[in-house]
């Protein structure tokens, strides 16, 4: 069953660190089987929606998404981020 990595950026505190993270994170996640479905600011929000950058990545399974997060390549990306953003990251199984 597919799984979805959903990351929302509550606050960006250092754009240079975020850029360094993005250079490393994209290839690490794609290399681990992820497929970027959406990323950017919302075009429209409803109810309690917020204008926060959101990233949606599809993985073949929850296990694959967790393995991608825990991989050495992604951990290197997180080290580059080093507090440059406050994010809400969750992995959700597909329906």
C-alpha positions as CSV (number, residue, x, y, z in Angstrom):
1,X,0.0,0.0,0.0
2,X,1.3,3.5,-0.9
3,X,2.3,5.9,1.8
4,X,2.5,9.7,1.7
5,X,5.2,11.9,3.3
6,X,3.5,15.2,4.2
7,X,5.7,18.1,5.3
8,X,4.4,21.5,6.2
9,X,6.8,24.4,6.9
10,X,5.5,26.2,9.9
11,X,8.3,28.7,9.9
12,X,11.5,29.2,7.9
13,X,14.2,30.7,10.1
14,X,17.2,30.4,7.7
15,X,16.7,30.4,3.9
16,X,20.4,29.4,3.2
17,X,20.1,26.3,5.4
18,X,16.8,25.4,3.8
19,X,18.4,25.7,0.3
20,X,21.3,23.5,1.4
21,X,18.8,21.0,2.8
22,X,16.8,21.0,-0.5
23,X,19.9,20.3,-2.6
24,X,20.5,17.1,-0.6
25,X,17.0,16.0,0.4
26,X,15.4,15.8,-3.1
27,X,17.9,13.3,-4.5
28,X,17.9,11.4,-1.2
29,X,14.2,10.9,-1.2
30,X,13.8,10.2,-4.9
31,X,16.7,7.7,-4.6
32,X,14.8,6.0,-1.7
33,X,11.8,5.4,-3.9
34,X,9.9,8.7,-3.3
35,X,7.9,10.5,-6.0
36,X,7.2,14.2,-5.5
37,X,3.5,14.9,-6.1
38,X,3.3,18.5,-4.9
39,X,5.4,21.2,-3.3
40,X,4.9,24.8,-2.7
41,X,2.4,27.3,-1.2
42,X,-1.3,26.5,-1.4
43,X,-3.3,28.2,-4.1
44,X,-6.4,28.2,-1.8
45,X,-7.0,27.4,1.9
46,X,-10.2,26.6,3.7
47,X,-11.4,26.3,7.3
48,X,-8.3,26.5,9.5
49,X,-5.9,26.3,6.6
50,X,-2.6,28.1,6.7
51,X,-0.5,29.6,3.9
52,X,2.4,27.3,4.7
53,X,4.8,25.6,2.2
54,X,3.7,21.9,1.8
55,X,5.5,19.0,0.3
56,X,3.8,15.8,-0.6
57,X,5.8,12.7,-1.6
58,X,4.5,9.3,-2.5
59,X,6.4,6.1,-1.4
60,X,5.6,2.5,-2.2
61,X,4.9,1.8,1.5
62,X,5.1,3.2,5.1
63,X,8.2,1.2,5.6
64,X,9.9,2.7,2.5
65,X,9.0,6.2,3.7
66,X,10.4,5.5,7.1
67,X,13.5,4.0,5.6
68,X,14.0,7.1,3.4
69,X,13.7,9.3,6.5
70,X,16.2,7.2,8.4
71,X,18.7,6.8,5.5
72,X,22.2,8.2,5.8
73,X,21.6,10.4,2.7
74,X,18.5,12.0,4.2
75,X,20.1,12.4,7.6
76,X,22.8,14.4,5.9
77,X,20.1,16.7,4.5
78,X,18.6,17.1,7.9
79,X,22.1,18.0,9.3
80,X,22.3,20.7,6.6
81,X,18.9,22.0,7.6
82,X,20.2,22.4,11.2
83,X,17.2,24.3,12.6
84,X,16.7,26.4,9.5
85,X,13.0,25.6,9.5
86,X,10.2,24.4,11.9
87,X,8.3,21.7,10.1
88,X,5.4,19.3,10.7
89,X,6.4,16.0,9.0
90,X,4.1,13.0,9.0
91,X,3.9,9.7,7.0
92,X,0.4,8.6,6.3
93,X,-0.7,5.3,4.7
94,X,-2.7,5.4,1.5
95,X,-6.3,4.5,1.6
